[in-house]
Amino acid sequence: MKKAILAVSLFFLTGWLVVSLGLRETVALAAAPGAKAESIARGGQLYDTWWKVVPGAKEPKDNQPLWALQTTNKRKGSITWRCKECHGWDYAGKDGAYGGGSHKTGFAGVWNAAQKKSADELAAVLKGSANPQHNFSSVLRPEDIADLANFLKGGLVDVKKYVDYKSKKPIGGDVARGKTQYALCGACHGPDGKKLNFGSDKEPEYVGTIAKENPQEFTHKIRLGQPGSNPAMPAALVLGWDIKQVLDVLAYSQTLPEK
């Protein structure tokens, strides 16, 4: 445990040094005007699985009310309450990676709304201003809604610019640089990415599995962290990483075993 904590500390320190010393060209990960990176990262985790982030929250059992408006995605229960299940890991909804396959719902993404609306307006939408069935104020506190709105306003990236959806490869990702970055991640995930199994014994999912099969999800989690992880997974946005560093880690992680 001490080694893991030390490695995570080094992870934060290294990310800070890379950005502070200008050791490479930087394309900064966006932040909403006036919003702290920590708020945006937390909002990204709420977008992922909010009940693992909100203190005292209980995992929903019934379907989210809006789920009845679609018939193509057959999932039920708590997963229907995850923002990502309707709007995608790439924030493009029906126009993105979830435009087909078993995750298809036909729901719009959040990208366009986030570009046009203010954080306050996005918060109002989350409280049902546009549709009462989209009112999350019964499960999210005001501070949670504020963080989620900050993420939507300042934490999104246009994933299609950075991932080739056909090959699932990062655009411009450097494996060698990614290996250096990943050496710090390996304290928790292991050098081969198999120390933690996100799936089951029968159908395991490791770092390499997610990187190869769902680079959009991988990119989101590297940038914003994993909700409910212990020790807490550092968010690249908080570290000050640029998007190129995220793509480098994705490129290297795709070389790791998936089974």
N, C-alpha and C positions, 0 to 999 in steps of 0.2 A: 504493500500500500504506500509506504514512504517513497519507493522508487516511482510509483505512478504519479504521486503528488508532485515529486521533483520534476518529472518529465513534463507534466502539464505546466508547471511554472516556467520551465525552459521554453516550452511551446509559446507561451505568452511573451516572454522576453525576446525570443528570436524574432517573432513577428513584429515586435515593436522596433527592434534594431534594423530589420530589413527596410521598414518604411522610413524610420527616422534618419538613417544614414544614406538613404537614397541609393541603395546598392543595385537597384534595377529600375527600369522604366515603370512608372506607376499609372495604372488606370484605376482610380479609386472606386470602391464600392459606394454607392450613393447613400446619402443620409438626408432625411427630411429637414428642411430649414428649422432650426431650433430644437430638433429632436435629438436626443442622445442615442449613440450607437447601441447602448444597452437596451433602451426601450424598443428600438427597431428589431434587434435580434430576438428579444422576448416576444415581440409581435409575430415574428416569423415562426417561432415555436408554437404560439397559439394557433396560427394558421395550420400548422401541422397536426397537433393533437392538444387542444386547449385544456382538457381535463387533467392532463399530466403537468400542467403549468399553474393553473389556478388553485391556490390553497383551499383545501376542503372540498373541491369539486368532485362530483360523482360521475362516473362514465355513464352516458345515456344508454337506455335499453331500447327505446322505441325509435322509429325513423324520424328524422328531421321533417317538419311539416311540408317543406317544399319538395321533398323527395318523390311525392306522389305525382308530381308534374312530369316525371320521366318514366320510361318503362324499359330502357335498354340496359341499364346497370342493375344487376340483380342483387347487389349487396344489401344487407339489412342491418339495422341496429346502429351502434355507436359510430361506425365508419361513415354513415350518412351525415354525421354532424361535423366531420372534418372538412374544413374549407377546401383543402387540397383535393378532396374527392369530387367536388363539383367544378372547381376552377383550375385544377391541375398544378403540378409541381412547376410548370413553366408559366403559370398565371394566365394562360391563353384559353382555357376552357375548351369549347368545341372547336376552336381554331388552332389547337395545339396538339400535344402528344395524346391527350385524352379525347381527341376528336373521333377516335375509332377504338375498336377492341372492347374488352369487358368493362373498362372504366368509362365508356362513353355515356354521357348523360344528355348532351345537347345544350347544356347550360353555358352561358357566356363566361368569358374569363374576367379577371379583375384589372387587367393591364390598362385597357382603354379608360375605364372609369378613374383609375388612379392617376392617369395623366391629366385628366380634366378637372377633377374635384380637389378641394382642399382637404386637409386632414380632418377638419371639423365636419365637413360635408360627408366624408367617408364614415366618420363615427356615427353620424346621424343615420346613414344607410344601415349600419350594423345594429342600430336600435329600431329599425323598422320603418324609417321615413318613406322609403320607396315601396315597401311591401311588408305588411304586418307579420307575415310568416317568416320574414328574415330578421326578426327581432331577437337578438341574442342577449339582451339585457337581463333576462331571467337566469342566465347561466354565467355571464361575464360581468364582473364589477366595472365601474366607470374607469378605473385605472387600466383594466385589461382591454377594454374597448379602445382606450386612448393609445395603448401600445400597439394593438392590432392595426389601428388607423395609421399610426406612424410608420409601421412596416409597409402598409399598402402604398402610402404616399412616397416614402423615401427608401424602401428596402428592396424594391423589385428590380430585376435586370431583365433585359430582353434575351432570354435564353437561346432563342433561335439564332442569335448572332454568335453564340459561343459553342454550340453543340450542333454537329451534323446529325439531323434526325434519322437519316437513312442508315448511316454507318454506326451511329451512336458514339462517334468519336468526338473528343473536344477539338475545337478549331484552334490550332496554334499551341496546343498543349505540349510541354516538353517533359519527356519521361525522366531524364537525368535530373533536372531541377526538381521535379515532383518527388523523386526518390529522396532527395535531401530534406524536403519539407515533410515527407511522410515518416521519416525516421523518428520524429517527435510524436506523431500520431500512434506509432507502433507501441508505445508504452502501454496503452490500453488495448489496442486492437491486435498487437502482436506483429512481428516482422513480416509475416505472411498474410496478415489481415484475418486470421482465423481464430483468434483468441476469444472473440465474442461472436456468438451465433444469434442473429436477429430472427431466424426462422425456428425450425424444429429439428430434432434429430433425424427425422425422416426426410424433411425438405429444408436443409440448412441454407442460411443466407449469411454471407460474410461481406466484408468490405469489397472484395473483388466481384461478388455476385451483383451487388447493387450498382457498382460502377459500370459494369458491362451491360446489365439489363435495363437499368433506369438511370441514365446519367443526369436527367433533369432532377430527380429526387436527390441524388448524390450531391449535385451542385447546391441545392437548397440547404441540405443539412450541413455541408461543410461551411457555407457562408453564415448560417444562422444558429447552428447547434442542434442537438438532439433533445427533445423535451423529456424531462424526467430521468436523464442519465445521472449516474453516480459513480465516480465523480463527474461533475458537470462538464460536458463537452464544450471546449472553447469555440466561440463563433468567430469566423474569419473577419466578419465585419467589425467586431469589437477589437480584434487584434490589429486592425488597420491594414489587413491584407488587401491586395488588389485582385481583380478578377483573373488576371493571368496566373497568379499563384494558385488560385482555386482550380483552374484548368490544368495546371501542371500536376497537382495532386490527383486529379481525376485521371489524367493520362497514365500516371504511374500505377494508380490503383487498378486500372484495367489490365495490368500485367500480372496481378495477383490471382491466386487460385479462387475459383468460384464454388468449388465443391470440396 
